[in-house]
Structure formats: C-alpha cells, structure tokens
Amino acid sequence: MNPFSSASGRAAARHAVALLGLLWAVGAAQARPPVAAAQGEVSAGTAAGTAAAATATAERRSVASHYVADAVIEAVRQATVSAQLPGQITQYYVDAGDRVRRGQLLARIDAREADAQLAAGAAQVTQAEAQLAQARLNHERTARLVQQDFVSQAALDRAEADLKTAAAALEVARAGRTVAGRARDHAEVRAPIDGVVTRRLLEPGELAQPGRPVLELHDPLALRAVGSVPQHVLAAVQRAAQAGALAGTRVELPALGLQLAAQRVTVLPATDARQLATAVRAELPAPLPAGLVPGTTAKLWLPIGQTDRLVVPPAAVLRRSELTAVIVVAADGRRALRQVRTGEHGADWIEILTGLDPGETVALDPQRGTSGARGAGTAAAR
C-alpha cells in the first residue's frame, strides 16, 4: 500500500518538504554574512594600503645639464724610478704591492764598474795632491833663488804658473772623485716618495741603462679621475669653470656602483692635438672607497648649464634586468606598470625621456606595487 495515497500521508509529506526548505534558507542566511565580512575586510585592507602608499608627480624642472666624459682613475702622486747607472739588476728588496717610505732601498745595480771609477778618482786626487806639493816646493825654492839673483824673474813666473796648474788639477781630481762617488750611490735605487710599488719593470739579471725605468710607485691615498672633453664642449666647460659650477662635478664608478663628489676640478690649459680633446682632472675626496685603484674606469659628470627636464624621484624607478619602469597611479587608485626610458640623474631626480607625461602620479614603492600591477593586467586580459 502506498503511504502517500491517503490524505494523512500526503499532509505529512508536505510538512517534511516545508521543513527542509526552511532549514536550507536558515543555513544559507547564516553562511552568507561571513563571506561578505571577509570581502569587506579585504576591500578595507586594499583601500588602506593604497591610501598609505607614497606617491610623487612627474614634473618638469630646471636641473643641471651635464657632459659625461669617460675617465680613468690615476694617482695624484706617482713616480717612475729609472736607473742612473749602467749595470745589471743584482737584487730587489720590494715587490709589487709593497708599501715603501721615501728613501727606502728598492733595488741594487751591479756597482763593480762604479767602484773602479771611484777608486780611480781617489788615486787621481792623491796624484794631484803630490804634484801640488812638488809645485809648491819648486815655487818656494825659485823665489829664494830670485832674491839671491841666481835665477831670473822668468823662472819664478814659470814656478808660479806650475803651482796654479797643480792646484787646479787637484780641484779637478776632487770633483771627479765626487762624481764617481755619486755614481756609486746610484747603484742603490731608492724610493722618491711614500707609496706603494705599482710594478717592477726589470727583473734581476736584466741590464739597466741610464734613463731606463726600473719600478713604478704611486700614493694610494690620493687619487683622481682624468677624462677628456672634446673641443665642441670645451667652451661650455670653461664657462662653467669660470662661474664656479664645476664644484658640482660628480665621479661615477660603475664597477663599484658609487658616485663621489669631486673635491677639486682642473681643466688643463692645452689641447691634445692627436685626440683633439682637453684633459680634465677631478680629485677624489678622502677617505677613498675600498677597491678603488689606479686604472679603474670612471665617468665624469661635468655640469655645463641648466636644462628643463621631466623628472621623478629616484625611488619611483624600478629596474629589473633590462626592464626600467614606473608604477603609474590613476585617479581612482589603480596602479599600472609602465616601461620608461631614463636619461641623466641627480641626487634627488631621474630624467624620464619617454613613457611618462608631466602631471602623472607615480608610486614611490614600485617593488611593492609590481605584483599588484601585474595581477590587475592579468585580470583585465582575462
């Protein structure tokens, strides 16, 4: 027998269906508010994060215009020590990288020939002294004979001439001995300045000749950047130097990722006829950064005037590999990643060449905003 065939069965079925519908409605109503609350919390958190994000406006500003010159770091005080005596290098007392003091013995040259010349000079002095003593005796003897009228005045004149000649010969011999002694001293190669041995240019056993370099030294505590300025920029650089604007010159060290303010800038008064350029020297301030040595490549940022440029703060620029971009913040708070091309830069600005218009707002926390911008772009694409 069908239980729902009677009136009482059908009524019970209707009550059961109504009860199930009521239970489903109550459950749905209870489950919905937590979802809405979570969505509200997320929206509030997003709004708070957007409101808290720091921004800046891209603006045109009159900033310094620079000429960037390739440069090389060199020592302000450096010396090439050359031989002043012919002979073989017999011994080195220092090597590249050693610190030395002024007057310190660096190397020794074979001095046997110099010793022989010094001995010859001493012998010549002895010989000249004996000849002078003999000439003095002859002069005194001749003078007495003249007084006794045994010899003529001419004999006395000859004796006086011989005495003067012997005295002059003694002076010549003494000067030769001094020269030989100094030449002997040149067998010891000594440091002309305090500094560091840059490199050895001759090795033991090689022949040194007068004027041939033996070692190079430099003072590592005083360095400068030396660059070249072409002739078409030289006039602007000289005007800036006369106006005192070169005091703002910066030295960029790409290998170290640093920029240093130049302490003193000198524009040399002559132009290199082969390179058609003029050298500019920028001395670096102390203390010098670690790892900076002569020969390091650098760039000289020479201020040559003022130019109107579109700039943003350096914190607004995002650099990842070959990508240079900014986060553009719209009026409604939406953030979008936009690629840009940058130009010159200063302490508190970076020039934007393309990709941004004046008046647009950029985020100063592009690292935090990159993921959000990409997510928005992905959602829009979907």
C-alpha positions as CSV (number, residue, x, y, z in Angstrom):
1,M,0.0,0.0,0.0
2,N,1.4,3.5,-0.9
3,P,1.9,5.5,2.3
4,F,1.3,8.8,0.3
5,S,-2.1,7.6,-1.1
6,S,-4.0,8.6,2.0
7,A,-4.8,12.2,3.0
8,S,-2.8,11.9,6.2
9,G,0.3,10.7,4.3
10,R,0.2,13.4,1.8
11,A,-0.1,16.0,4.5
12,A,3.0,14.6,6.3
13,A,5.0,14.7,3.1
14,R,4.1,18.4,2.6
15,H,5.2,19.2,6.1
16,A,8.5,17.4,5.6
17,V,9.3,19.3,2.4
18,A,8.4,22.6,4.0
19,L,10.7,21.8,7.0
20,L,13.6,21.0,4.7
21,G,13.2,24.3,2.8
22,L,13.1,26.3,6.0
23,L,16.3,24.6,7.2
24,W,18.1,25.3,3.9
25,A,17.1,29.0,4.0
26,V,18.3,29.4,7.6
27,G,21.7,27.8,6.7
28,A,22.2,29.9,3.7
29,A,21.4,33.1,5.6
30,Q,23.9,32.1,8.4
31,A,26.6,31.2,5.9
32,R,26.4,34.4,3.8
33,P,27.5,37.1,6.3
34,P,31.0,35.7,7.0
35,V,31.7,35.8,3.2
36,A,30.5,39.3,3.0
37,A,32.5,40.3,6.1
38,A,35.7,38.7,4.6
39,Q,35.2,40.6,1.4
40,G,34.7,43.8,3.3
41,E,37.9,43.2,5.2
42,V,39.8,42.6,2.1
43,S,38.5,45.7,0.4
44,A,39.2,47.8,3.5
45,G,42.8,46.4,3.7
46,T,43.3,47.2,0.0
47,A,42.0,50.7,0.4
48,A,44.1,51.3,3.4
49,G,47.3,50.0,1.6
50,T,46.5,52.2,-1.4
51,A,45.9,55.2,0.8
52,A,49.2,54.6,2.7
53,A,51.3,54.2,-0.5
54,A,53.6,57.3,-1.1
55,T,53.4,58.9,-4.5
56,A,55.0,61.7,-6.4
57,T,54.2,63.7,-9.5
58,A,56.2,63.7,-12.7
59,E,57.1,67.3,-13.3
60,R,59.3,69.5,-15.5
61,R,62.1,71.1,-13.5
62,S,65.2,73.2,-14.3
63,V,68.1,70.9,-13.4
64,A,71.7,70.9,-14.1
65,S,72.8,69.7,-17.6
66,H,75.9,67.5,-17.7
67,Y,78.5,66.4,-20.1
68,V,79.5,62.8,-19.3
69,A,83.2,62.1,-20.1
70,D,84.9,58.7,-20.0
71,A,87.7,58.8,-17.4
72,V,90.3,56.6,-15.8
73,I,91.4,56.7,-12.1
74,E,95.1,57.6,-11.6
75,A,97.3,58.5,-8.6
76,V,97.9,62.2,-7.9
77,R,101.4,61.4,-6.7
78,Q,103.2,58.8,-8.8
79,A,106.8,58.2,-9.9
80,T,108.7,56.1,-12.4
81,V,112.1,55.3,-10.9
82,S,114.7,55.0,-13.6
83,A,118.3,53.8,-13.5
84,Q,121.1,56.3,-13.4
85,L,123.9,53.9,-13.7
86,P,124.6,51.2,-16.3
87,G,124.7,47.6,-14.9
88,Q,122.8,44.5,-14.2
89,I,120.0,44.4,-11.6
90,T,121.5,42.3,-8.9
91,Q,118.8,42.3,-6.2
92,Y,115.3,43.6,-5.5
93,Y,114.2,44.4,-1.9
94,V,110.5,45.0,-2.7
95,D,107.8,43.6,-5.0
96,A,104.5,44.9,-6.5
97,G,102.1,45.9,-3.7
98,D,104.7,46.6,-1.1
99,R,104.4,49.8,0.8
100,V,107.6,51.9,0.9
101,R,108.8,55.0,2.5
102,R,110.7,57.8,0.9
103,G,114.4,57.0,0.7
104,Q,113.9,53.3,1.2
105,L,116.2,50.9,-0.7
106,L,114.3,49.3,-3.5
107,A,116.9,47.6,-5.7
108,R,120.6,47.3,-6.3
109,I,122.6,47.5,-9.5
110,D,125.9,45.9,-10.1
111,A,128.4,48.5,-8.9
112,R,131.7,47.0,-9.8
113,E,132.4,49.4,-12.6
114,A,131.3,52.3,-10.4
115,D,133.6,51.1,-7.6
116,A,136.5,51.0,-10.1
117,Q,135.8,54.6,-11.2
118,L,135.6,55.7,-7.6
119,A,139.0,54.1,-6.9
120,A,140.4,55.7,-10.0
121,G,139.1,59.1,-8.8
122,A,140.7,58.7,-5.4
123,A,144.0,57.8,-7.0
124,Q,143.8,60.9,-9.2
125,V,143.3,63.0,-6.1
126,T,146.3,61.5,-4.5
127,Q,148.4,62.1,-7.6
128,A,147.2,65.7,-7.9
129,E,148.0,66.4,-4.2
130,A,151.6,65.1,-4.7
131,Q,152.0,67.3,-7.8
132,L,150.7,70.3,-5.9
133,A,153.1,69.7,-3.1
134,Q,156.0,69.4,-5.5
135,A,154.9,72.6,-7.4
136,R,154.7,74.5,-4.1
137,L,158.3,73.4,-3.2
138,N,159.6,74.4,-6.6
139,H,157.9,77.8,-6.2
140,E,159.4,78.5,-2.8
141,R,162.9,77.4,-4.0
142,T,162.7,79.6,-7.1
143,A,161.6,82.6,-5.0
144,R,164.7,82.3,-2.8
145,L,167.0,82.0,-5.8
146,V,165.4,85.1,-7.4
147,Q,166.1,87.0,-4.2
148,Q,169.7,85.9,-4.3
149,D,169.9,86.8,-8.1
150,F,170.8,83.3,-9.0
151,V,167.8,82.9,-11.5
152,S,165.8,85.3,-13.5
153,Q,162.3,86.6,-12.8
154,A,161.0,84.4,-15.7
155,A,161.9,81.3,-13.7
156,L,159.8,82.5,-10.8
157,D,156.9,83.2,-13.2
158,R,157.0,79.7,-14.5
159,A,157.1,78.3,-11.0
160,E,154.0,80.3,-10.1
161,A,152.2,79.0,-13.2
162,D,153.1,75.4,-12.3
163,L,151.8,75.9,-8.8
164,K,148.5,77.2,-10.1
165,T,148.2,74.4,-12.6
166,A,148.8,71.8,-9.9
167,A,146.2,73.4,-7.6
168,A,143.6,73.4,-10.5
169,A,144.5,69.8,-11.3
170,L,143.8,68.9,-7.6
171,E,140.3,70.5,-7.8
172,V,139.5,68.6,-11.0
173,A,140.6,65.3,-9.4
174,R,138.5,66.0,-6.3
175,A,135.4,66.8,-8.5
176,G,135.9,63.6,-10.4
177,R,136.1,61.7,-7.2
178,T,132.8,63.3,-6.1
179,V,131.1,62.4,-9.4
180,A,132.4,58.8,-9.1
181,G,131.1,58.6,-5.5
182,R,127.6,59.8,-6.5
183,A,127.6,57.4,-9.4
184,R,128.4,54.7,-6.9
185,D,125.4,55.8,-4.8
186,H,123.1,55.4,-7.9
187,A,123.8,51.7,-7.7
188,E,121.2,51.8,-4.9
189,V,117.8,52.5,-6.3
190,R,115.7,54.3,-3.6
191,A,112.1,55.4,-3.3
192,P,111.5,59.1,-4.1
193,I,108.0,59.2,-2.5
194,D,105.9,57.4,0.1
195,G,103.6,55.0,-1.5
196,V,103.1,51.5,-3.0
197,V,105.1,49.7,-5.6
198,T,102.9,49.5,-8.7
199,R,105.1,47.1,-10.6
200,R,108.6,46.1,-11.4
201,L,109.7,46.9,-15.0
202,L,113.1,45.0,-14.9
203,E,113.9,41.7,-13.3
204,P,117.1,40.6,-11.6
205,G,119.8,39.9,-14.2
206,E,118.5,42.4,-16.8
207,L,120.6,45.3,-17.9
208,A,119.7,48.7,-16.5
209,Q,120.7,51.8,-18.5
210,P,120.6,55.4,-17.5
211,G,117.0,56.6,-18.1
212,R,115.5,53.1,-18.4
213,P,112.6,52.6,-15.9
214,V,113.1,50.1,-13.1
215,L,110.0,50.4,-10.9
216,E,106.7,52.4,-10.7
217,L,105.4,53.8,-7.5
218,H,102.1,55.6,-6.6
219,D,100.5,57.0,-3.5
220,P,97.2,55.2,-2.9
221,L,95.8,57.8,-0.5
222,A,95.4,60.5,-3.2
223,L,93.6,59.6,-6.4
224,R,91.9,61.5,-9.2
225,A,89.8,60.8,-12.3
226,V,91.2,62.0,-15.6
227,G,88.9,62.4,-18.6
228,S,88.8,64.1,-22.0
229,V,86.5,66.9,-23.2
230,P,86.1,67.4,-27.0
231,Q,86.6,70.8,-28.5
232,H,82.9,71.4,-29.2
233,V,82.1,71.1,-25.4
234,L,85.3,72.8,-24.1
235,A,83.8,76.3,-24.3
236,A,80.8,75.3,-22.1
237,V,83.1,73.6,-19.6
238,Q,85.4,76.6,-19.4
239,R,82.4,78.9,-18.8
240,A,81.2,76.6,-16.1
241,A,84.7,76.6,-14.5
242,Q,84.7,80.5,-14.5
243,A,81.3,80.5,-12.9
244,G,82.3,78.0,-10.2
245,A,79.8,75.5,-11.5
246,L,82.4,72.7,-11.8
247,A,82.3,72.4,-8.0
248,G,79.2,70.2,-8.6
249,T,81.2,67.6,-10.7
250,R,80.5,64.0,-9.8
251,V,82.7,61.0,-10.4
252,E,80.8,57.8,-11.2
253,L,82.4,54.4,-10.5
254,P,80.4,51.8,-12.4
255,A,82.5,48.9,-11.1
256,L,81.8,49.8,-7.5
257,G,78.3,51.2,-8.0
258,L,79.2,54.5,-6.4
259,Q,79.2,58.2,-7.2
260,L,81.6,60.6,-5.4
261,A,81.6,64.4,-5.3
262,A,84.8,65.7,-6.9
263,Q,86.9,67.7,-4.4
264,R,88.7,69.8,-7.0
265,V,88.4,70.0,-10.8
266,T,91.1,71.3,-13.1
267,V,90.8,71.9,-16.8
268,L,94.2,71.7,-18.4
269,P,95.1,74.8,-20.5
270,A,96.3,72.8,-23.5
271,T,94.5,70.6,-26.0
272,D,95.9,67.2,-27.2
273,A,96.4,67.7,-30.9
274,R,96.2,64.0,-31.6
275,Q,93.0,63.4,-29.7
276,L,91.5,66.9,-30.3
277,A,90.4,66.9,-26.7
278,T,91.4,68.6,-23.5
279,A,92.1,66.7,-20.3
280,V,90.0,67.4,-17.1
281,R,91.2,66.2,-13.7
282,A,88.8,65.6,-10.8
283,E,90.4,64.8,-7.4
284,L,88.6,62.4,-5.2
285,P,87.7,63.1,-1.6
286,A,89.2,61.1,1.3
287,P,88.5,58.5,2.6
288,L,88.6,56.6,-0.6
289,P,86.3,53.6,-1.0
290,A,87.7,50.1,-0.8
291,G,88.6,48.5,-4.1
292,L,89.4,51.8,-5.9
293,V,92.8,51.6,-7.5
294,P,94.6,53.4,-10.4
295,G,93.4,52.1,-13.8
296,T,89.7,51.8,-12.7
297,T,87.3,53.1,-15.3
298,A,85.1,56.0,-14.3
299,K,82.8,58.7,-15.7
300,L,83.0,62.4,-15.1
301,W,79.6,64.2,-14.8
302,L,80.6,67.8,-15.7
303,P,77.8,70.4,-15.1
304,I,77.7,72.8,-18.1
305,G,74.4,74.6,-17.6
306,Q,70.7,74.4,-16.7
307,T,68.0,72.5,-18.7
308,D,64.3,71.9,-18.4
309,R,63.7,68.2,-17.9
310,L,60.8,65.8,-17.0
311,V,61.9,64.2,-13.7
312,V,60.7,61.9,-11.0
313,P,62.3,60.9,-7.6
314,P,64.9,58.0,-7.9
315,A,62.7,55.8,-5.6
316,A,60.0,55.8,-8.3
317,V,62.1,54.0,-10.9
318,L,62.0,50.2,-10.9
319,R,65.0,48.4,-12.5
320,R,64.9,44.6,-13.2
321,S,67.4,43.2,-15.6
322,E,66.8,45.1,-18.8
323,L,63.4,46.5,-17.7
324,T,63.2,50.1,-16.5
325,A,59.7,51.1,-15.4
326,V,57.5,53.0,-13.0
327,I,54.2,52.3,-11.3
328,V,51.6,54.9,-12.5
329,V,48.8,55.5,-10.0
330,A,45.5,56.6,-11.6
331,A,43.0,59.0,-10.0
332,D,40.9,56.0,-8.7
333,G,43.9,54.5,-7.1
334,R,44.6,51.8,-9.6
335,R,48.2,51.0,-10.3
336,A,49.7,50.1,-13.6
337,L,53.3,49.1,-14.6
338,R,54.7,51.3,-17.4
339,Q,58.0,50.9,-19.1
340,V,60.1,54.2,-19.4
341,R,63.4,55.3,-20.7
342,T,65.6,57.3,-18.4
343,G,68.3,59.9,-19.0
344,E,70.5,61.9,-16.7
345,H,70.1,61.8,-13.0
346,G,71.0,63.8,-9.9
347,A,70.9,63.3,-6.2
348,D,67.1,63.6,-5.9
349,W,65.9,63.2,-9.5
350,I,66.0,61.0,-12.6
351,E,65.2,62.3,-16.1
352,I,62.4,60.5,-17.9
353,L,62.9,60.6,-21.7
354,T,59.9,58.6,-22.8
355,G,57.0,56.7,-21.3
356,L,55.6,59.3,-18.9
357,D,53.8,62.7,-19.2
358,P,54.0,65.7,-16.9
359,G,51.5,65.6,-14.1
360,E,51.1,61.8,-13.9
361,T,51.4,60.3,-10.5
362,V,53.9,57.6,-9.8
363,A,54.3,55.3,-6.8
364,L,57.4,55.6,-4.6
365,D,57.2,51.9,-3.7
366,P,57.4,50.2,-7.1
367,Q,58.7,47.0,-5.7
368,R,55.5,46.5,-3.6
369,G,53.3,47.6,-6.5
370,T,54.8,45.4,-9.2
371,S,52.8,42.3,-8.3
372,G,49.6,44.2,-7.9
373,A,50.0,45.9,-11.3
374,R,50.7,42.6,-13.0
375,G,47.7,41.0,-11.3
376,A,45.4,43.8,-12.5
377,G,46.8,43.4,-16.0
378,T,46.3,39.6,-15.9
379,A,42.7,40.0,-14.7
380,A,41.9,42.6,-17.3
381,A,43.3,40.3,-20.0
382,R,41.1,37.5,-18.8
